[in-house]
Amino acid sequence: MKKLLSLIVLVCSLAAVVPAAAQFRYGPTVGIDLTSLKFKQTLFDVDKSVGYTAGVQGELMFPGIGFGIDFAGLYTQRGATLNMGQREIWAADGYGRERSYLHYFEIPVNVRFKWTRMSGLEDYIAPYVFGGPSFSFLVAHNRNKALDYAGGDLGVQVGLGFELFKHWQVQGSYTWGMTYALKTVKLDDFSARNRTWTLRVAYLF
């Protein structure tokens, strides 16, 4: 929670000192993700699973230099399929091929650079790159007594995208989970981190 409050204070501080000409925009965003859970050891196979994300995205761009920040509030479903039945320690308890659902409220905050000086071409298409931390707070998960879930997840993401006709933004990103998302109950040190590919579309007003 302290990290979230510090992040909010930082964003507000930046907004207070930027020139009045800085452009702030926001709008809805939706997308899909492909997630795997990276365990410390390979004790059973983990299959990637498709999830979804939706929410509101904001962008604050500094005029003339192409740099800015973007942030969002997202409801995100992640997870993967865990083949726990491959090991007797879980197969003996009746576990087999188990789908793990992780539902988060996610707040990504990125520094971005957008190419805005392309002799007018940027009015139609403007590529951009971005990167920064992503704070995820677990709000729900499916029932699996063999697993213990963390209350949240800190990730680092990088990505690229295109802005079309000054409003539409299409972007892809990859997020490395830096803290564990879940761990097994029987093996205390057997934990996993999220690894997520995301494709999102936004419309900024």
C-alpha positions as a Markdown table, in Angstrom:
| # | Residue | x | y | z |
|---|---|---|---|---|
| 1 | Met | 0.0 | 0.0 | 0.0 |
| 2 | Lys | 2.9 | 2.4 | 0.7 |
| 3 | Lys | 4.2 | 1.8 | -2.8 |
| 4 | Leu | 0.8 | 2.6 | -4.3 |
| 5 | Leu | 0.5 | 5.8 | -2.2 |
| 6 | Ser | 4.0 | 6.9 | -3.2 |
| 7 | Leu | 3.1 | 6.2 | -6.9 |
| 8 | Ile | 0.0 | 8.4 | -6.6 |
| 9 | Val | 2.0 | 11.2 | -5.0 |
| 10 | Leu | 4.6 | 11.0 | -7.8 |
| 11 | Val | 2.0 | 11.2 | -10.6 |
| 12 | Cys | 0.3 | 14.1 | -8.9 |
| 13 | Ser | 3.6 | 15.9 | -8.5 |
| 14 | Leu | 4.5 | 15.4 | -12.1 |
| 15 | Ala | 1.1 | 16.7 | -13.2 |
| 16 | Ala | 1.6 | 19.8 | -11.0 |
| 17 | Val | 5.0 | 20.8 | -12.5 |
| 18 | Val | 4.5 | 20.1 | -16.2 |
| 19 | Pro | 3.7 | 23.0 | -18.5 |
| 20 | Ala | 0.1 | 24.0 | -19.1 |
| 21 | Ala | 0.5 | 22.9 | -22.7 |
| 22 | Ala | 1.1 | 19.2 | -21.7 |
| 23 | Gln | -1.6 | 17.0 | -23.1 |
| 24 | Phe | -3.5 | 14.7 | -20.9 |
| 25 | Arg | -5.9 | 12.2 | -22.4 |
| 26 | Tyr | -7.8 | 9.1 | -21.2 |
| 27 | Gly | -10.2 | 6.5 | -22.4 |
| 28 | Pro | -11.3 | 2.9 | -22.2 |
| 29 | Thr | -9.0 | 0.0 | -23.0 |
| 30 | Val | -9.5 | -3.8 | -23.5 |
| 31 | Gly | -7.2 | -6.6 | -24.3 |
| 32 | Ile | -6.1 | -10.2 | -24.0 |
| 33 | Asp | -3.2 | -11.8 | -22.3 |
| 34 | Leu | -1.2 | -15.0 | -22.5 |
| 35 | Thr | 0.3 | -16.0 | -19.1 |
| 36 | Ser | 2.5 | -18.7 | -17.7 |
| 37 | Leu | 3.6 | -19.3 | -14.2 |
| 38 | Lys | 7.4 | -19.6 | -13.8 |
| 39 | Phe | 8.3 | -21.9 | -10.8 |
| 40 | Lys | 11.6 | -21.9 | -9.1 |
| 41 | Gln | 12.0 | -25.6 | -10.1 |
| 42 | Thr | 10.5 | -27.7 | -12.9 |
| 43 | Leu | 8.5 | -30.3 | -10.9 |
| 44 | Phe | 5.6 | -30.4 | -13.3 |
| 45 | Asp | 4.6 | -29.0 | -16.7 |
| 46 | Val | 2.9 | -25.6 | -16.8 |
| 47 | Asp | 0.8 | -24.6 | -19.8 |
| 48 | Lys | 0.1 | -21.0 | -20.8 |
| 49 | Ser | -3.5 | -19.8 | -20.6 |
| 50 | Val | -5.4 | -17.0 | -22.2 |
| 51 | Gly | -7.0 | -14.3 | -20.1 |
| 52 | Tyr | -8.4 | -10.8 | -20.5 |
| 53 | Thr | -8.0 | -7.2 | -19.3 |
| 54 | Ala | -10.2 | -4.1 | -19.3 |
| 55 | Gly | -10.2 | -0.7 | -17.7 |
| 56 | Val | -9.2 | 2.9 | -18.2 |
| 57 | Gln | -5.9 | 4.2 | -19.6 |
| 58 | Gly | -4.4 | 7.7 | -19.2 |
| 59 | Glu | -1.6 | 9.4 | -21.1 |
| 60 | Leu | 0.3 | 12.6 | -20.2 |
| 61 | Met | 2.6 | 13.8 | -23.0 |
| 62 | Phe | 5.2 | 16.6 | -22.8 |
| 63 | Pro | 4.9 | 18.7 | -26.0 |
| 64 | Gly | 7.8 | 18.9 | -28.5 |
| 65 | Ile | 10.0 | 16.1 | -27.1 |
| 66 | Gly | 7.9 | 13.0 | -27.5 |
| 67 | Phe | 8.3 | 11.8 | -23.9 |
| 68 | Gly | 5.5 | 11.3 | -21.5 |
| 69 | Ile | 4.0 | 8.9 | -19.0 |
| 70 | Asp | 1.0 | 6.5 | -19.2 |
| 71 | Phe | -0.9 | 4.8 | -16.5 |
| 72 | Ala | -4.1 | 2.7 | -16.2 |
| 73 | Gly | -6.5 | 1.0 | -13.8 |
| 74 | Leu | -7.2 | -2.5 | -15.1 |
| 75 | Tyr | -9.2 | -5.6 | -14.1 |
| 76 | Thr | -6.9 | -8.4 | -15.3 |
| 77 | Gln | -7.3 | -12.2 | -15.3 |
| 78 | Arg | -4.1 | -14.2 | -15.4 |
| 79 | Gly | -3.2 | -17.7 | -14.6 |
| 80 | Ala | -2.0 | -21.0 | -16.1 |
| 81 | Thr | -2.7 | -24.7 | -16.3 |
| 82 | Leu | -0.7 | -26.7 | -13.8 |
| 83 | Asn | -0.2 | -30.4 | -14.4 |
| 84 | Met | 0.1 | -31.3 | -10.7 |
| 85 | Gly | -0.9 | -34.9 | -11.3 |
| 86 | Gln | 2.6 | -35.5 | -12.7 |
| 87 | Arg | 3.9 | -35.7 | -9.2 |
| 88 | Glu | 2.7 | -38.2 | -6.6 |
| 89 | Ile | 2.8 | -35.6 | -3.8 |
| 90 | Trp | -0.3 | -33.9 | -5.4 |
| 91 | Ala | -1.7 | -36.8 | -7.4 |
| 92 | Ala | -2.2 | -38.7 | -4.1 |
| 93 | Asp | -4.6 | -35.9 | -3.1 |
| 94 | Gly | -6.6 | -36.1 | -6.3 |
| 95 | Tyr | -5.0 | -33.2 | -8.2 |
| 96 | Gly | -4.4 | -33.6 | -11.9 |
| 97 | Arg | -4.5 | -30.9 | -14.6 |
| 98 | Glu | -5.5 | -27.8 | -12.6 |
| 99 | Arg | -6.4 | -24.4 | -14.1 |
| 100 | Ser | -5.2 | -21.6 | -11.9 |
| 101 | Tyr | -7.2 | -18.3 | -12.2 |
| 102 | Leu | -5.7 | -15.1 | -10.8 |
| 103 | His | -7.9 | -12.0 | -10.8 |
| 104 | Tyr | -6.1 | -8.7 | -10.2 |
| 105 | Phe | -6.7 | -4.9 | -10.1 |
| 106 | Glu | -3.6 | -3.8 | -12.0 |
| 107 | Ile | -2.0 | -0.3 | -12.1 |
| 108 | Pro | 0.8 | -0.1 | -14.7 |
| 109 | Val | 2.8 | 3.1 | -14.8 |
| 110 | Asn | 5.2 | 3.6 | -17.8 |
| 111 | Val | 7.6 | 6.1 | -19.3 |
| 112 | Arg | 6.9 | 6.3 | -23.0 |
| 113 | Phe | 8.5 | 7.8 | -26.1 |
| 114 | Lys | 6.3 | 8.6 | -29.1 |
| 115 | Trp | 7.6 | 9.6 | -32.5 |
| 116 | Thr | 5.7 | 12.9 | -33.1 |
| 117 | Arg | 7.8 | 14.6 | -35.7 |
| 118 | Met | 7.3 | 12.7 | -38.9 |
| 119 | Ser | 6.3 | 15.5 | -41.3 |
| 120 | Gly | 2.6 | 15.0 | -40.7 |
| 121 | Leu | 2.6 | 11.3 | -40.8 |
| 122 | Glu | 2.1 | 11.2 | -37.0 |
| 123 | Asp | -1.5 | 12.4 | -37.6 |
| 124 | Tyr | -2.2 | 9.0 | -39.1 |
| 125 | Ile | 0.2 | 6.7 | -37.4 |
| 126 | Ala | 2.7 | 7.3 | -34.6 |
| 127 | Pro | 4.8 | 4.5 | -33.1 |
| 128 | Tyr | 5.8 | 4.5 | -29.5 |
| 129 | Val | 7.8 | 2.4 | -26.9 |
| 130 | Phe | 7.2 | 2.2 | -23.2 |
| 131 | Gly | 8.4 | 0.6 | -20.0 |
| 132 | Gly | 7.9 | 0.7 | -16.3 |
| 133 | Pro | 6.5 | -1.0 | -13.2 |
| 134 | Ser | 3.1 | -2.7 | -12.8 |
| 135 | Phe | 1.4 | -3.0 | -9.4 |
| 136 | Ser | -1.2 | -5.8 | -9.2 |
| 137 | Phe | -3.5 | -6.5 | -6.3 |
| 138 | Leu | -5.1 | -9.9 | -6.0 |
| 139 | Val | -8.9 | -9.5 | -5.8 |
| 140 | Ala | -10.0 | -13.2 | -6.4 |
| 141 | His | -8.8 | -16.6 | -7.4 |
| 142 | Asn | -10.2 | -20.1 | -8.0 |
| 143 | Arg | -10.4 | -22.6 | -5.2 |
| 144 | Asn | -7.3 | -24.9 | -4.9 |
| 145 | Lys | -6.3 | -25.9 | -1.4 |
| 146 | Ala | -2.9 | -27.1 | -2.6 |
| 147 | Leu | -1.9 | -23.5 | -3.4 |
| 148 | Asp | -1.3 | -20.4 | -1.3 |
| 149 | Tyr | -1.8 | -17.1 | -3.0 |
| 150 | Ala | 0.1 | -13.8 | -2.5 |
| 151 | Gly | -1.9 | -10.7 | -2.0 |
| 152 | Gly | -0.4 | -9.0 | -5.0 |
| 153 | Asp | 2.3 | -8.9 | -7.6 |
| 154 | Leu | 5.0 | -6.4 | -8.6 |
| 155 | Gly | 6.0 | -6.6 | -12.3 |
| 156 | Val | 8.2 | -4.9 | -14.8 |
| 157 | Gln | 6.9 | -4.4 | -18.3 |
| 158 | Val | 8.2 | -3.3 | -21.7 |
| 159 | Gly | 6.3 | -2.9 | -24.9 |
| 160 | Leu | 5.7 | -1.1 | -28.1 |
| 161 | Gly | 2.6 | 0.2 | -29.9 |
| 162 | Phe | 1.1 | 2.4 | -32.6 |
| 163 | Glu | -1.2 | 5.4 | -32.3 |
| 164 | Leu | -3.7 | 5.6 | -35.2 |
| 165 | Phe | -5.5 | 8.8 | -36.2 |
| 166 | Lys | -4.6 | 10.6 | -33.0 |
| 167 | His | -7.0 | 8.5 | -30.9 |
| 168 | Trp | -6.7 | 4.7 | -31.3 |
| 169 | Gln | -3.7 | 3.0 | -29.6 |
| 170 | Val | -2.7 | -0.6 | -30.2 |
| 171 | Gln | 0.1 | -2.0 | -28.1 |
| 172 | Gly | 1.8 | -5.2 | -27.1 |
| 173 | Ser | 3.9 | -5.8 | -23.9 |
| 174 | Tyr | 5.6 | -8.4 | -21.9 |
| 175 | Thr | 5.6 | -8.3 | -18.1 |
| 176 | Trp | 8.1 | -10.1 | -15.8 |
| 177 | Gly | 6.7 | -10.8 | -12.3 |
| 178 | Met | 9.3 | -9.8 | -9.8 |
| 179 | Thr | 7.5 | -11.2 | -6.7 |
| 180 | Tyr | 5.8 | -14.6 | -6.3 |
| 181 | Ala | 2.1 | -14.9 | -7.2 |
| 182 | Leu | 1.5 | -18.3 | -5.6 |
| 183 | Lys | 3.3 | -21.2 | -3.9 |
| 184 | Thr | 2.4 | -24.7 | -3.0 |
| 185 | Val | 1.3 | -25.6 | 0.6 |
| 186 | Lys | 3.2 | -28.8 | 0.9 |
| 187 | Leu | 6.5 | -27.4 | -0.5 |
| 188 | Asp | 7.1 | -24.1 | 1.2 |
| 189 | Asp | 9.9 | -22.9 | -1.2 |
| 190 | Phe | 8.1 | -24.0 | -4.4 |
| 191 | Ser | 6.7 | -20.6 | -5.7 |
| 192 | Ala | 5.9 | -19.2 | -9.1 |
| 193 | Arg | 5.9 | -15.7 | -10.7 |
| 194 | Asn | 3.8 | -14.4 | -13.5 |
| 195 | Arg | 5.1 | -14.1 | -17.1 |
| 196 | Thr | 2.6 | -12.4 | -19.3 |
| 197 | Trp | 2.2 | -11.3 | -22.9 |
| 198 | Thr | -0.5 | -8.6 | -23.3 |
| 199 | Leu | -2.2 | -7.1 | -26.4 |
| 200 | Arg | -4.4 | -4.1 | -25.7 |
| 201 | Val | -6.5 | -1.6 | -27.7 |
| 202 | Ala | -7.4 | 1.8 | -26.3 |
| 203 | Tyr | -9.4 | 4.8 | -27.5 |
| 204 | Leu | -8.1 | 8.1 | -26.0 |
| 205 | Phe | -10.4 | 11.2 | -26.0 |
